[in-house]
Amino acid sequence: MRTRDWLVVATALTAWSPLAHAQDEGQMPPGHAPGAMPGVFTPPEDTEQEDPLLPPGTIAVDLRDADDKPVAGEAITLGILVNSIAKGDSRSHVQHTTDASGHVVFGSLDTTSTIAYRVSVGYQGGAFAATPFQLGQVKAMHVVLHVYPVTHDVQQTIIVTEATLAGEVRDDRIQMEEVFTVYNLGRKAWQPLDVEMKLPPGETAFAAQASMSDQGVDEAGGLARLRGTFPPGRHTIEFRWQLPWSDNKDVDFQVGLPPHVAIARIMLPATSDIKLSVGGFPPASVRHDTQGQSFLVTERQLRPEDAKLTSLSVGIHDLPTPGPGRMIALGLAACGVAAGLLFASGRRQRARTGPEATSVRTAVLEELAELERGRVSGEIGPKTYERARRELIDTLARTLAET
C-alpha cells in the first residue's frame, strides 16, 4: 500500500473501528512494528520460493498463524490444473495434514510446464491460499502460508474500503464498472455474511471479474452480495453492470456501497456536454490520465466525524438526444460502424457498377463483420446494432440490384 493510502486509511480508522481505540498507549501487540499506528496489524508475508535442497517434483508447505507460529493438524489441499491443448483442461487435488511443526510435503509431482499448482487451506471455515505457480525449471518449491481467526462481524475487524465507480455512456445504455479495495488492518480475517449492496432498478448484464481466490460479488434479486475471505492486507473486487438508457437527457440512479467506505470516487469520460453529479460530493472536475484522456471526477475522503457512506446518488445529465450527433458523440466511429454507415449512405443515391460495386460490397461486408464483433463484445447495444445492420443490408441489397 502506498504511504498516502496508509495515511488516509489511518485517519479513517477511528470512524468505524472500535478495535483501534482498544490499544493502550505504548502497548503494541505482536505483529506491530515499533512506531506503528495503534490498532494496525502488519501481517507476516506469504511466500512461494524455489528450494534447491528439495528433490525435484516436491512442494513443501509450512502453515503458520498470525504470530508466525506453526499450525498443526490442518488439512492442506494441493490443487492441480493441467492445461493441455490436445485434451483440454483438467483439475484434481490431493490433501495432506500438517504435522506438529505445521509442515507437510507433497512429492513425486509432475514438473512439466503445462501444470500449475495451488496450495490452500480451509481454516476455521475461511479460505486461505498461496499464489498459483508451476514447478517447471525450479523443480521444487517451499510455500509459507498464514491463516487467521475468521469472523463474520465487521465490527470485530478493522476493515476500511475504497470505492471507485467508472461510468461509460453508450448508445442505449450506461455501463458502470465498480472497484472496491478492501483494506483489512486487523488480526482477523473477515468473511462477510449477508453484506448486500443495492443495484439500480432495471440494471442488466451484471458480470464480475474472475478471481483466483474465493473473493467476489454475486448478483441476486437486484443486489450485489459480497463473498469470500479477506485476511489481513489489501484486496480488490471488480464487477460491472449496465443501466438501459432510452431518450432521456438525464439519468439518475442510486447504488449501494460495502461497509466502512473511507474513500469514494466517481468518474465519467468528459465528452460532449455531459455533466456528472453525486449527492453530497463536490462538483465534478475535469482530470486527465497519463494518455491525455479527459474524465469528469468527483470524490470524497471521509473524516472520522462524518456519517457512514452506505450508498451513492449519481446523476448523469445533459446526455445527447436522438439524432445524428448522438451516434457520433457516443462512439459509433470508434468501432468502425459509423464510417461504414457514412460511406454507404453517401454513395447509395447513384448506381454502382463494375469494380466500384465490388469495392462497396466488400466494404459493407467488412462493416457487417465488425458490427457482429461489436455486438458480441458488448461495445454496441441492441438498438444501434439493429439500426446499423438494417442500413448495411439495405446498402448491400442496392449494390446487388444495381449490377
N, C-alpha and C positions, 0 to 999 in steps of 0.2 A: 504494500500500500504506500502511496506517495506521502511525503511529510505533510503536505497540505490536507490530504484526506484524513490523516490521523488527527490533525488539529481540529478540523471541522467536526469529525465524529466525537472527539473528546468534549467539545463544548456542548454537544447534544446529549451526552450520556446522562446527565443529571435530570433531564426532562422525562425520561422513560425508564431508567434503570435503577430501581431502588437498591439493587445489589451494589451499585457504585458508591452509595452512601455508607455501606456497612463496613468499609475498610477503615480501621482506626489509623490515625495519622502515625506514620512511621512503622506500621506493621504490614509488611508485604508478604503475601502467601507465596508458596512455591510456584515457579513459572513466571515470576515478575522480576525484571531486571532492575538493578539499583537505579533509582531516579524515575522509574516508570510511573505512569499515572495510576493512582489507586483504582482498583476495580478492573483494570485492563490486563487480560491474561495473554502472555506470549507463548503460543503453543510450540512444543518441540517439533522438529521437522521430520516429515516422512521422506524416506529415501528409497531409490531403486538404483543400485550400483553394481557394476561388474565386479566379480570376485574371482580372481585368477587362482585362488587356493582351492576352490571347489572343483569337483570333477565336471567335465562337460555334460550338459543336459541337466543341470541341478539348479533349483531355486530354493534358497534358504530364507526363512521368514522369521523375524523377531517381532512379536506383538507386545506393545508397551502401552502404559496408561498415560494420563496427563502429566504425571511426575516422572515420566520416562522409566518407570519400573515395569518388570515383566508381568504379563497377564497369562496365567496358566489355565489349562482346561477349556480353552475356547476352540471351536471348530473353524479352521481356516479353509476357505474354498479357493481352489485354483481354477479359474475359467480358461478354457482353451478354445480359441477361434481359428479355424482352418479356412483360409481363403484360397480356393482352387478354381482356376478358370475352367478347367475341364469338368470338375464335379460340383462346382458351386461352393457356397459357404456352409460350414457345419460347426456346431457348438457342442461342447461337452465340458464336464467339470469333475474334479476329484477333491476329496476332503481329507484333511488330517487334523488331529487335535494337538494343540501346543503342550509341551512338557512343563515341568515345574519352573523352568527358566524362560518360559514364554516362547520357546523355539520349536520350529517344525521344518522338515526338509522334504521337498518333492524331487525325486530323482528319476533318471532314465527318460528324460523328456526330449522331444524332437527339437533340433536346432535349426531346421530349415526356415527360410525367410518367409514362407507362406503361413506361418503360425504365430499368433500373438497370444500372450498370457496376461491374466489379470488376477491379482491377489485381493481377496475381500473377506470380510467377516461380519456377521450379523450380531453385533454386541448389544445386549440389552434391548433387542428389537430394532436397533438402528442399523444403518448400512454404512460401513467404512471400507474404503478401497484404495489401493495404490494405483498409480498411473499405469495403464497397459504398456507392455513392452514386448520385444522379440529377443530371443536368445541370439540367433544369428551368429555374428562373428565374436560376440562377447562370451558365448558358450555357457556361462554360469552367472547367476545374479543373486545378490543379497538384498532383501527387502526389509525395511524397518517401517512398520505400520502402527499408528497410535489410535487408540479408542478412548471414548469419553463417556461419562454418565449421560443418559438420554432423558430429556424432559419434553413434555408436550406443552407445558405452560411457559409462554413467552416471558412472563413476569419473573420467572426463575432463571432467566438468562440475561445476557447483555447484548441484545440484538438492536442494531441500527441499520436502516435501509436507505439506499439512494435510488430514486426512481427517475427514469427518463422515458418520455413519450415522444416519438418522432412520427409526424404525420406526412402523408403524401396524397395530394388531391389528384384523382384520376378522372376519367371521362364521366363515369356514372357511380363512383364510389370513393370513399376516403379510406385509405389504408393506414392503420396505426401500428407501429412497432413499439412494444414495451420492453424495457430492460430494467430489471431490478438487481441491484448489487446489495447483497446481504452481508453485513459485517457482524460476525459473532466474536465479541470481545471478551467473552466469559470462559469458564472452565467446563461448561456443559454443552453437549450437542443438543440442538433444538430440532425437534421433529413436529412440525405444525400439524394440528388436528383441527379440522373444520375452519381453517383460515380461507375465507371466500371473499373475492373481490367482484363487485358488480360490473357487468359489461352493459353497454348501451342497448336498449331495446332494438331489435331488428338486426343486430350485428351478425355477420356471416364470415365464412372462410377462416375460422379460427385455426391456427397452426402454431405449435410450439417447437422450438429448436431442439433437436435430438441432443442428448447428453450421455456421457459415459457413466454418470452417477445416477442415483435414484431421484435427484432433484429435478423438479419441473413443475409445470402448470397443466391442469386438465380442465376442459370446459364441461359444464353440466348445468343445464337449465338457466342459461343467461349469466352464469357465474364462472369465474376463473378460480380454481381451487389449487392452492399451493401445497406441494407434497415434497417429501424427501427428508433426508437427514443433513443438517447443517452443522458440522463440527466447528470448533474454533478456527477462525480465518475468514477469508473473503470468498464469496460465491456469487455467480452471475446466472440469472434466469432470463431467458428471452422468449417472447412469443408475439404473435401478430393477429390482427383481425381486421375486418372491413365493415364499413358502415355505408349502406346504399345511399346514394345522393341523387335526387331527381333534378328538378329545375329550380330549386330554391337557391337564392343567393346567400342565405345564412343557414349554417348548420350548427346546432348547439347540442351538446351531449354531456353526460356525467359518467365518470369511470372510477371504480374503486381502487384503493391502494392497499399494499400489505402493511403489517404493523410497524410502528416506530420509524416512520419516514422522517429523516433529518434533512435531506436534500431532495428537491423535486425540480425537474426542468421539463419544459415542453417546447418542441421545435417543429418548424414547418419551412419547406423551401420558400424563399422570398421571390415569388413570381407574380406577375401582373399586379393587380391592386388588392390581392387577398390580404386580409387582416386576421391576426390571431390575438385572442384574449382568454385569460384564465382567471376565474373568480378568486380574489384575494391575492393575486400576483401582480407585480409591477407591469407596466406596459411593455409589450414585446419590442425588442430592438433588433436591428439587422447586424448579424455577425457573419464572418467569413471563415471557411475552413482553409486547410493548407493548399487545397486545389483552387482556391479563389471562388468557390461556390458560396452563394449568399443564403442565409437562413434567418427566419424570424425566431427569436428565442426569448423566453421568459422563464425565470427560475426563482426559487426561494430557498434560503438556508434557515431552518427554524431555530429559534432561540429557546433556551430552557423554559422561559415563561410562556411561550406560545402554546396554543391549544394543539392537540394532536391533529395531524392531517390524515384523514381517512378516505377522502375522495377528491376528485378534481372536476370542476365545472368548466368545460372547454367550449369556446366559441370560435368558429371559423367563418368569417364574414366577407361580404363583397365578392363572392365566388362568381366566375364568369357565367353569364346566362346563355341559353341556347343561341346558336348562330355560328357563322364561320370562324369567328375569333375564339370560340370556346375550344374547338378541336386543336387549334394551334397552341393556345395557352396551356392546355393540359397534356401536351406531349405526344400527339399523334406522329409528329415528324420524327421523334426520337426512335420510334420502332419501324420507320420506313413506310408506314401505310399512307401518311399524308402525301408524301412525294408521289406515290403511285396514283392516288386519287387525283391530285392536281394534274399529273401528266395525262391521265386518262380523260378527265373532264375537259381539259384544254384543247384536246385534239379530236374529240368524238364527233364534232359537227361536220367534219369533212371526210370524204371517202379515203380509205387506205387501201393500197394495192401493192402487190409485189413485195419487195424487201421491206418496205415501210410497215406493211401489215404484219409481216412476220416479226419485226422488231417490237411492235406494240404488243402482240400476243405473248412474246417471250417475257416482256416486262410485266405484263399483267399476271402471268403465271408465277413469276418470281414474287410479285406482291401478294398473291394468294397464299403462297407457301410461307411468306413472312408473317402474314396475318394469322395463319394457323399456329405458328410458333408463338406469337404473342398471346394468343388465346390460351394455349396450353400453359405458358409460363405465368399467366395472370397479369401481364403487362397491359392487356387490352380487355376491357369489360364487355359483357354480353351485348349491350346496346350498340356500342361502337363496332363490335365485331359484325353484327347483323347488317348495320348500315354499310360498312366498308365492303363486306362480302357482296351485297347486292350491287353496289356500284361497280365493283371489279368484274363480276359475272356479266353485268349488263354491257360493260365495255368489251369484254371478250366476245360476247354474242354479236355485237355490232361489227367487230373486225371480221368474224367468220362470215357474216351475211354480206359484207361489202367486198369479199374477194371472189 
